[in-house]
Amino acid sequence: MLNAIKRVIIILIGVLLQFGFAIMIRLFFYKYLGLITLFYSIVSILIVLGILKESTRLSNDLPWMILILIFPIFGTILLITLGKNYKKNKLLKNIFAYEKKYSKYLVQDEDIKKEIKKKQLDNIEYLINRTNYVVSENNSITYYPFGEIFYPELLKELKQAKKFIFMEYFIINEGTMWNGILDILKEKASLGVDVRILYDDMGSIAMLKESYAKQLAKFKIKCISFNKLSPFRGIFMNNRDHRKMTIIDGKVAFSGGVNLSDEYININSKYGIWKDNGIKIVGDAIWNLTVMFLTLWNANHQEDEDITKFKHEFQTKEKNGYVIPYGVAPFHKDLIGEDVYINLINSAKKYLYIMTPYLIIDTDMVNSLCRAAKRGVDVRIIVPGIPDKKIVYTQTASFFKVLHDSNVKILKYTNGFVHSKVFLSDDKRAVVGTINMDYRSLYLHFENGIYMEENKEINEIYKDFEKTMKDCQELQDKDVKVGFIKSIWQAILRLFAPLF
């Protein structure tokens, strides 16, 4: 914990130094303060005009524009520090290069592609057209409605590993869950299994020592701390690896909302029952996740010349709907995470059910949800009853009234905290993954989702929603009303959405 505090202090010092520079200009050049202020105002207007010209999602960029216009100096520094200029960062350029390089390993079956076009499965066509990821039919999917049900299955499959284990998680925290996994990883690595761990430095900063990767190396476990925090690395500090996946021998893969920490399996949860989910894949769709993992791994640590050795060829070809795991990256031209969600909303005919821990969304998504409800779709959004971050929940609650007034049903999970990120519509389509409905997941982080259509396991996801909704309270008119002061506070928090 002391180590985490030390690292946070170093980062804060770096940020303060950047702000301090602007203050020094005011102190030592106060005679020219008017000219300096005029200069910064002109620069800020030019920056805002540049943002306006390039913007494709104006509501996403509006907070930056307002900050820069109100606070010309500080807003500009924040944009430089936290904005979306990815061209200067070496690691991001490496990731982009490897994503492009590995696209040749993602080859779409043309018969499946024709079948999808014939069936007019527009949501899948979007993913095929706008990403490199492959849709497949030969997949067995298992959905786990709670982390404590998911965990034993993960352990069981890890014990079967013969060739390699790849694990990529936002949070790793020492405790019952991680220790149970680590014992298996140590044994497997000692037997020659290629064990690789990729965790996010910020996500695990309060849990793991800075030297944790070296600690694991003693057990022949390869480990990378993704995007190590530094006070002088600028914008990339804000782009985290929020993905969650385990790939074993190319034969089985896991994903979902569950991180590797005890609260995710309802051990010592501070927020009541921790409602999360996991998903298991056996089939051709695993290759998408494997390529995703190796892209980030080799961008950090060039190790694999030929990645086809990690692909397992499944002999049994049994059709079970369509599955397409896909990745989201902050440098993608298209906002894939948000677009997939909006496409699901727009294609819903009868119902649309959503579970999300956070609800900090732009006007495009707000309007899509409202239009769906107004055209008669039963739209229900399950949010936490016990929030993990109060200030973020205040932002979430700021959207309740506009949604409720358009007949979108908001349901609070009274038993505790919802961490699941699940979309389900019309008994046909579902997305399970890591992508929250908030600014960070939709625009800033590396994420992954699993899109399913006409898959048998969608029925199990529906059952989970049915059961979960019995433990929810639907918000009424009185519950979504807020006073004047609180509404102003919510508006201010929305302005600073990129920072949360």
C-alpha positions as CSV (number, residue, x, y, z in Angstrom):
1,M,0.0,0.0,0.0
2,L,2.9,2.4,0.9
3,N,4.4,1.6,-2.5
4,A,1.1,2.5,-4.3
5,I,0.9,5.8,-2.3
6,K,4.5,6.7,-3.2
7,R,3.8,6.1,-6.9
8,V,0.6,8.2,-6.8
9,I,2.5,11.0,-5.1
10,I,5.1,11.0,-7.8
11,I,2.4,11.2,-10.5
12,L,0.7,14.1,-8.7
13,I,4.0,15.9,-8.4
14,G,4.4,15.6,-12.2
15,V,0.9,16.9,-12.9
16,L,1.4,19.8,-10.4
17,L,4.7,20.7,-12.2
18,Q,2.8,21.0,-15.5
19,F,0.2,23.3,-13.8
20,G,2.9,25.2,-11.9
21,F,4.6,26.2,-15.1
22,A,1.5,28.1,-16.1
23,I,1.3,29.8,-12.7
24,M,5.0,30.8,-12.8
25,I,4.2,32.7,-16.1
26,R,1.6,34.7,-14.3
27,L,3.8,35.4,-11.3
28,F,7.0,36.5,-13.1
29,F,5.5,38.1,-16.2
30,Y,2.5,39.8,-14.5
31,K,3.2,43.0,-16.4
32,Y,2.4,41.2,-19.6
33,L,-0.5,39.2,-18.1
34,G,-3.0,40.8,-20.4
35,L,-1.1,40.0,-23.5
36,I,-0.4,36.4,-22.2
37,T,-4.1,35.9,-21.4
38,L,-5.0,37.2,-24.8
39,F,-2.5,34.9,-26.4
40,Y,-3.9,31.9,-24.5
41,S,-7.4,32.9,-25.4
42,I,-6.6,33.0,-29.1
43,V,-4.8,29.7,-28.9
44,S,-7.7,28.1,-27.0
45,I,-10.2,29.3,-29.6
46,L,-8.1,27.9,-32.3
47,I,-7.9,24.6,-30.5
48,V,-11.6,24.5,-30.0
49,L,-12.2,25.3,-33.6
50,G,-9.8,22.4,-34.5
51,I,-11.7,20.0,-32.2
52,L,-15.0,21.2,-33.7
53,K,-13.7,20.7,-37.3
54,E,-12.5,17.1,-36.6
55,S,-15.2,16.0,-34.3
56,T,-17.5,13.2,-35.3
57,R,-19.1,12.8,-31.9
58,L,-19.6,16.4,-30.7
59,S,-21.0,15.5,-27.3
60,N,-17.9,13.5,-26.5
61,D,-15.7,16.5,-27.3
62,L,-17.9,19.2,-25.7
63,P,-16.4,18.9,-22.2
64,W,-12.9,19.6,-23.6
65,M,-14.2,22.6,-25.6
66,I,-15.9,24.1,-22.5
67,L,-12.9,23.5,-20.3
68,I,-10.5,25.1,-22.7
69,L,-12.8,28.2,-23.3
70,I,-13.4,28.7,-19.5
71,F,-9.8,27.9,-18.4
72,P,-7.6,28.6,-21.5
73,I,-4.3,27.7,-19.8
74,F,-5.4,24.7,-17.6
75,G,-7.9,23.4,-20.2
76,T,-5.2,23.3,-22.8
77,I,-2.7,21.6,-20.5
78,L,-5.4,19.0,-19.6
79,L,-6.0,18.3,-23.2
80,I,-2.3,17.9,-23.9
81,T,-2.0,15.6,-20.8
82,L,-5.2,13.6,-21.1
83,G,-6.5,14.1,-24.7
84,K,-6.4,11.9,-27.8
85,N,-3.1,12.7,-29.4
86,Y,-1.8,9.2,-29.8
87,K,0.9,9.8,-32.5
88,K,3.6,10.7,-30.1
89,N,3.5,7.7,-27.8
90,K,5.9,4.9,-28.7
91,L,3.9,2.0,-27.1
92,L,0.6,3.1,-28.7
93,K,2.3,3.3,-32.1
94,N,3.7,-0.3,-31.5
95,I,0.2,-1.6,-30.6
96,F,-1.2,0.0,-33.7
97,A,1.6,-1.5,-35.8
98,Y,1.1,-5.0,-34.4
99,E,-2.7,-4.8,-34.8
100,K,-2.2,-4.0,-38.5
101,K,0.5,-6.7,-38.8
102,Y,-1.6,-9.4,-37.2
103,S,-4.7,-8.6,-39.2
104,K,-3.4,-11.0,-41.9
105,Y,-4.0,-13.9,-39.4
106,L,-7.7,-13.0,-39.1
107,V,-9.2,-14.5,-42.2
108,Q,-13.0,-14.4,-42.5
109,D,-14.8,-17.5,-43.9
110,E,-16.5,-16.3,-47.0
111,D,-19.4,-18.7,-46.8
112,I,-20.2,-17.4,-43.3
113,K,-19.9,-13.9,-44.6
114,K,-22.4,-14.6,-47.4
115,E,-24.7,-16.3,-45.0
116,I,-24.7,-13.2,-42.7
117,K,-25.4,-10.9,-45.6
118,K,-28.2,-13.1,-46.8
119,K,-29.8,-13.1,-43.3
120,Q,-29.3,-9.3,-43.1
121,L,-27.5,-9.6,-39.7
122,D,-26.5,-5.9,-39.8
123,N,-24.8,-5.8,-36.4
124,I,-22.4,-8.5,-37.3
125,E,-21.8,-7.0,-40.7
126,Y,-20.8,-3.8,-39.0
127,L,-18.1,-5.6,-37.0
128,I,-16.8,-7.5,-40.1
129,N,-16.7,-4.3,-42.1
130,R,-15.2,-2.0,-39.4
131,T,-12.8,-4.3,-37.6
132,N,-10.4,-7.1,-38.5
133,Y,-12.1,-9.6,-36.2
134,V,-13.7,-12.8,-37.5
135,V,-17.2,-14.2,-37.0
136,S,-17.5,-18.0,-36.5
137,E,-20.2,-20.6,-36.0
138,N,-18.3,-23.4,-34.4
139,N,-18.5,-22.3,-30.7
140,S,-19.8,-23.7,-27.5
141,I,-20.6,-20.8,-25.1
142,T,-21.1,-21.1,-21.3
143,Y,-22.4,-18.1,-19.4
144,Y,-21.7,-17.7,-15.7
145,P,-24.1,-15.3,-13.8
146,F,-21.7,-14.8,-10.8
147,G,-18.0,-14.7,-10.3
148,E,-18.1,-17.4,-7.7
149,I,-19.6,-19.8,-10.3
150,F,-17.1,-18.7,-12.9
151,Y,-14.0,-19.2,-10.7
152,P,-14.1,-23.0,-10.2
153,E,-14.5,-23.5,-14.0
154,L,-11.5,-21.2,-14.6
155,L,-9.3,-23.2,-12.1
156,K,-10.4,-26.5,-13.6
157,E,-9.4,-25.5,-17.1
158,L,-6.1,-24.0,-15.9
159,K,-5.2,-27.3,-14.4
160,Q,-5.6,-28.9,-17.9
161,A,-3.1,-26.6,-19.6
162,K,-0.4,-28.3,-21.6
163,K,1.2,-25.6,-23.9
164,F,0.4,-22.1,-22.9
165,I,-1.7,-19.9,-20.6
166,F,-2.3,-16.2,-21.5
167,M,-4.0,-14.0,-18.9
168,E,-4.9,-10.3,-19.4
169,Y,-6.7,-8.4,-16.6
170,F,-7.2,-4.8,-15.4
171,I,-6.9,-5.8,-11.7
172,I,-4.9,-8.5,-10.0
173,N,-5.1,-8.5,-6.3
174,E,-3.5,-10.9,-3.9
175,G,-6.0,-12.9,-2.0
176,T,-8.0,-16.1,-2.1
177,M,-8.9,-15.8,-5.8
178,W,-5.5,-14.9,-7.2
179,N,-3.6,-17.2,-4.9
180,G,-5.6,-20.1,-6.1
181,I,-4.8,-19.2,-9.7
182,L,-1.1,-18.4,-8.9
183,D,-0.5,-21.8,-7.4
184,I,-1.6,-23.5,-10.6
185,L,0.4,-21.1,-12.8
186,K,3.6,-21.7,-10.8
187,E,3.2,-25.5,-11.2
188,K,2.4,-25.2,-14.9
189,A,5.4,-22.8,-15.5
190,S,7.7,-25.3,-13.7
191,L,6.5,-28.0,-16.2
192,G,7.4,-25.9,-19.2
193,V,4.0,-24.4,-20.0
194,D,4.3,-20.9,-21.5
195,V,2.6,-18.7,-18.9
196,R,2.1,-15.0,-19.6
197,I,0.4,-12.4,-17.4
198,L,-0.5,-8.9,-18.6
199,Y,-2.1,-6.6,-16.0
200,D,-2.8,-2.9,-15.9
201,D,-0.5,-0.8,-13.8
202,M,-3.1,1.7,-12.7
203,G,-5.8,-0.9,-12.2
204,S,-3.5,-2.8,-9.8
205,I,-1.5,0.1,-8.3
206,A,-2.9,-0.3,-4.8
207,M,-2.6,-4.1,-4.8
208,L,0.7,-5.1,-6.3
209,K,4.3,-3.9,-5.8
210,E,6.0,-2.1,-8.6
211,S,8.4,-5.1,-8.8
212,Y,5.6,-7.7,-9.1
213,A,6.6,-8.8,-12.6
214,K,10.1,-9.6,-11.4
215,Q,8.6,-11.5,-8.5
216,L,6.7,-13.7,-10.9
217,A,9.7,-14.2,-13.1
218,K,11.3,-16.2,-10.3
219,F,8.6,-18.8,-10.9
220,K,9.2,-18.7,-14.7
221,I,6.1,-16.8,-15.2
222,K,6.4,-14.0,-17.8
223,C,4.6,-10.8,-16.7
224,I,4.1,-7.3,-18.1
225,S,2.7,-4.4,-16.2
226,F,0.8,-2.5,-18.9
227,N,1.5,1.2,-19.4
228,K,3.4,1.9,-16.2
229,L,2.4,5.1,-14.6
230,S,4.8,8.0,-15.0
231,P,4.4,11.8,-14.3
232,F,6.0,12.7,-17.6
233,R,4.4,10.4,-20.1
234,G,1.4,12.7,-20.8
235,I,-1.8,11.5,-22.4
236,F,-1.1,7.8,-22.5
237,M,-1.5,7.6,-18.7
238,N,-5.2,8.0,-19.3
239,N,-5.5,4.9,-21.7
240,R,-5.7,1.8,-19.6
241,D,-5.9,-1.9,-20.4
242,H,-9.4,-2.8,-19.1
243,R,-9.6,-6.1,-20.9
244,K,-10.2,-9.4,-19.1
245,M,-9.4,-12.7,-20.7
246,T,-7.7,-16.1,-20.2
247,I,-6.7,-18.3,-23.1
248,I,-5.6,-21.9,-22.5
249,D,-3.8,-23.8,-25.2
250,G,-6.1,-22.1,-27.8
251,K,-8.7,-24.7,-26.8
252,V,-10.7,-22.7,-24.2
253,A,-11.0,-19.1,-23.3
254,F,-12.7,-17.0,-20.6
255,S,-13.8,-13.4,-20.5
256,G,-16.5,-11.2,-18.9
257,G,-16.5,-8.6,-16.2
258,V,-14.6,-10.6,-13.5
259,N,-11.2,-9.3,-12.5
260,L,-8.8,-11.4,-10.3
261,S,-9.7,-10.1,-6.9
262,D,-11.7,-11.5,-4.0
263,E,-14.7,-9.2,-4.2
264,Y,-15.4,-10.5,-7.7
265,I,-16.2,-13.9,-6.2
266,N,-18.1,-12.4,-3.3
267,I,-15.3,-12.7,-0.7
268,N,-15.1,-9.6,1.6
269,S,-17.2,-7.5,-0.8
270,K,-17.8,-4.0,0.7
271,Y,-20.8,-3.3,-1.5
272,G,-23.2,-6.1,-0.7
273,I,-23.5,-8.9,-3.3
274,W,-21.1,-8.3,-6.2
275,K,-23.1,-9.1,-9.3
276,D,-20.8,-10.0,-12.1
277,N,-20.5,-12.5,-14.9
278,G,-18.0,-14.6,-16.8
279,I,-18.2,-16.4,-20.2
280,K,-16.4,-19.5,-21.5
281,I,-15.7,-20.1,-25.2
282,V,-14.7,-23.4,-26.8
283,G,-14.4,-23.1,-30.5
284,D,-13.0,-21.0,-33.4
285,A,-13.8,-17.6,-31.8
286,I,-10.9,-18.1,-29.3
287,W,-8.5,-17.1,-32.1
288,N,-9.8,-13.5,-32.0
289,L,-8.9,-13.2,-28.3
290,T,-5.5,-14.9,-28.8
291,V,-4.6,-12.4,-31.5
292,M,-5.9,-9.6,-29.3
293,F,-3.7,-10.7,-26.4
294,L,-0.6,-11.2,-28.5
295,T,-1.0,-7.8,-30.1
296,L,-0.6,-6.1,-26.7
297,W,2.0,-8.5,-25.5
298,N,4.4,-8.2,-28.5
299,A,3.9,-4.4,-28.7
300,N,5.3,-4.4,-25.1
301,H,7.8,-7.2,-25.5
302,Q,8.7,-8.5,-29.0
303,E,8.7,-12.2,-28.6
304,D,6.8,-14.0,-31.2
305,E,7.7,-14.1,-34.9
306,D,5.0,-16.6,-35.8
307,I,1.8,-16.5,-33.8
308,T,0.0,-19.3,-35.7
309,K,1.6,-21.8,-33.3
310,F,-0.9,-20.6,-30.7
311,K,-3.9,-21.4,-32.9
312,H,-5.8,-24.7,-32.2
313,E,-7.7,-26.2,-35.1
314,F,-11.0,-27.5,-34.0
315,Q,-12.0,-30.7,-35.8
316,T,-15.6,-30.8,-34.9
317,K,-17.6,-28.2,-36.9
318,E,-21.0,-27.8,-35.2
319,K,-23.1,-24.7,-35.9
320,N,-24.3,-22.7,-32.9
321,G,-25.2,-19.3,-34.1
322,Y,-22.6,-16.6,-34.6
323,V,-19.9,-15.4,-32.2
324,I,-17.4,-12.6,-32.8
325,P,-15.1,-11.5,-30.0
326,Y,-13.9,-8.0,-30.8
327,G,-11.4,-5.5,-29.3
328,V,-11.6,-1.8,-28.7
329,A,-8.6,0.5,-28.7
330,P,-8.4,4.3,-28.1
331,F,-6.7,5.0,-31.4
332,H,-9.5,3.3,-33.5
333,K,-11.1,5.7,-35.9
334,D,-14.5,4.2,-35.2
335,L,-15.8,4.1,-31.6
336,I,-16.4,0.4,-31.9
337,G,-17.6,-0.1,-28.3
338,E,-20.2,2.6,-28.4
339,D,-21.3,1.7,-32.0
340,V,-22.0,-1.9,-31.2
341,Y,-24.1,-0.9,-28.2
342,I,-26.0,1.7,-30.3
343,N,-26.5,-0.8,-33.1
344,L,-28.1,-3.2,-30.6
345,I,-30.3,-0.5,-29.3
346,N,-31.5,0.6,-32.7
347,S,-32.1,-3.0,-33.9
348,A,-34.2,-4.0,-30.9
349,K,-37.9,-4.8,-31.7
350,K,-39.4,-6.2,-28.5
351,Y,-37.0,-5.7,-25.6
352,L,-33.6,-4.5,-24.7
353,Y,-32.1,-5.4,-21.3
354,I,-28.8,-3.9,-20.0
355,M,-26.6,-4.4,-17.0
356,T,-24.0,-1.8,-16.3
357,P,-22.1,-0.5,-13.3
358,Y,-21.9,3.0,-14.7
359,L,-24.1,5.1,-17.0
360,I,-22.1,8.1,-18.2
361,I,-23.1,8.4,-21.9
362,D,-23.2,10.9,-24.7
363,T,-26.3,12.3,-26.4
364,D,-26.1,9.7,-29.3
365,M,-26.7,6.9,-26.8
366,V,-29.2,8.8,-24.7
367,N,-31.3,9.6,-27.8
368,S,-31.0,6.0,-29.1
369,L,-32.3,4.6,-25.8
370,C,-35.1,7.1,-25.6
371,R,-36.1,6.5,-29.2
372,A,-36.2,2.8,-28.7
373,A,-38.5,3.1,-25.7
374,K,-40.7,5.6,-27.5
375,R,-41.2,3.2,-30.4
376,G,-42.5,0.6,-27.9
377,V,-39.3,-1.4,-27.1
378,D,-39.2,-2.6,-23.5
379,V,-35.9,-0.9,-22.4
380,R,-34.6,-1.8,-19.0
381,I,-31.3,-0.8,-17.5
382,I,-30.0,-2.4,-14.3
383,V,-27.6,-0.2,-12.2
384,P,-26.1,-0.7,-8.8
385,G,-28.1,-0.3,-5.6
386,I,-24.9,0.1,-3.6
387,P,-22.4,2.1,-5.7
388,D,-18.6,1.6,-5.5
389,K,-17.8,5.2,-6.3
390,K,-20.3,7.8,-5.1
391,I,-19.1,10.6,-7.3
392,V,-19.4,8.4,-10.4
393,Y,-22.9,7.2,-9.3
394,T,-23.9,10.9,-9.1
395,Q,-22.9,11.2,-12.7
396,T,-24.9,8.0,-13.5
397,A,-28.0,9.3,-11.7
398,S,-27.9,12.5,-13.8
399,F,-29.2,10.5,-16.7
400,F,-32.1,8.9,-14.9
401,K,-34.7,11.5,-15.4
402,V,-34.3,12.0,-19.2
403,L,-34.4,8.3,-19.7
404,H,-37.2,7.7,-17.3
405,D,-39.3,10.4,-18.9
406,S,-39.0,8.5,-22.2
407,N,-40.2,5.3,-20.7
408,V,-36.8,3.7,-20.2
409,K,-37.0,1.6,-17.0
410,I,-34.2,2.2,-14.5
411,L,-33.8,-0.7,-12.0
412,K,-31.5,-0.5,-9.0
413,Y,-30.0,-3.8,-7.8
414,T,-31.0,-3.7,-4.2
415,N,-28.7,-6.6,-3.1
416,G,-25.5,-4.7,-3.9
417,F,-23.2,-3.7,-6.7
418,V,-23.6,-4.6,-10.4
419,H,-20.3,-4.9,-12.3
420,S,-21.7,-6.9,-15.2
421,K,-21.6,-5.4,-18.7
422,V,-24.3,-7.2,-20.6
423,F,-26.7,-6.2,-23.5
424,L,-29.5,-8.5,-24.5
425,S,-32.3,-8.0,-27.1
426,D,-35.2,-10.0,-28.5
427,D,-33.9,-13.4,-27.4
428,K,-31.5,-13.2,-30.4
429,R,-28.5,-10.9,-29.7
430,A,-26.2,-10.3,-26.8
431,V,-22.9,-8.7,-25.9
432,V,-20.9,-9.8,-22.8
433,G,-17.6,-8.2,-22.1
434,T,-15.6,-5.5,-20.3
435,I,-17.1,-2.4,-21.9
436,N,-18.8,-0.1,-19.3
437,M,-21.3,2.5,-20.4
438,D,-19.0,5.3,-19.5
439,Y,-16.5,7.7,-21.0
440,R,-13.4,5.7,-20.1
441,S,-14.6,2.4,-21.5
442,L,-16.2,3.8,-24.6
443,Y,-13.5,6.3,-25.6
444,L,-10.2,5.8,-23.7
445,H,-9.5,2.2,-22.7
446,F,-8.5,-1.0,-24.4
447,E,-11.5,-3.2,-24.0
448,N,-13.0,-6.4,-25.4
449,G,-16.5,-7.6,-26.0
450,I,-18.1,-10.8,-27.2
451,Y,-21.0,-10.4,-29.6
452,M,-23.4,-13.3,-30.0
453,E,-26.4,-13.8,-32.3
454,E,-28.7,-16.9,-32.6
455,N,-26.5,-18.7,-30.0
456,K,-28.1,-21.2,-27.6
457,E,-26.5,-19.7,-24.5
458,I,-28.5,-16.4,-25.1
459,N,-31.4,-18.1,-23.3
460,E,-29.2,-18.5,-20.2
461,I,-28.4,-14.8,-20.3
462,Y,-32.1,-14.1,-20.5
463,K,-32.7,-16.2,-17.4
464,D,-30.0,-14.3,-15.5
465,F,-31.8,-11.0,-16.3
466,E,-35.1,-12.4,-15.2
467,K,-33.6,-13.6,-11.9
468,T,-31.7,-10.3,-11.3
469,M,-34.7,-8.1,-12.0
470,K,-36.5,-9.8,-9.1
471,D,-33.9,-8.4,-6.9
472,C,-34.3,-4.9,-8.3
473,Q,-36.4,-1.8,-7.5
474,E,-37.7,0.2,-10.5
475,L,-37.3,3.9,-10.1
476,Q,-40.5,6.0,-10.1
477,D,-41.1,9.7,-10.8
478,K,-40.2,10.8,-7.3
479,D,-36.9,8.8,-7.4
480,V,-35.5,10.6,-10.5
481,K,-36.3,14.1,-9.4
482,V,-33.4,16.3,-8.2
483,G,-33.2,19.7,-6.6
484,F,-31.7,22.8,-8.3
485,I,-28.3,22.5,-6.4
486,K,-27.9,18.8,-7.1
487,S,-28.8,19.3,-10.8
488,I,-26.0,22.0,-11.0
489,W,-23.6,19.6,-9.3
490,Q,-24.5,16.8,-11.7
491,A,-23.9,19.1,-14.7
492,I,-20.5,20.1,-13.4
493,L,-19.5,16.5,-13.0
494,R,-20.6,15.7,-16.5
495,L,-18.2,18.5,-17.7
496,F,-15.4,16.6,-16.1
497,A,-16.4,13.2,-17.3
498,P,-13.1,12.5,-19.2
499,L,-11.3,12.7,-15.8
500,F,-13.3,10.0,-14.0
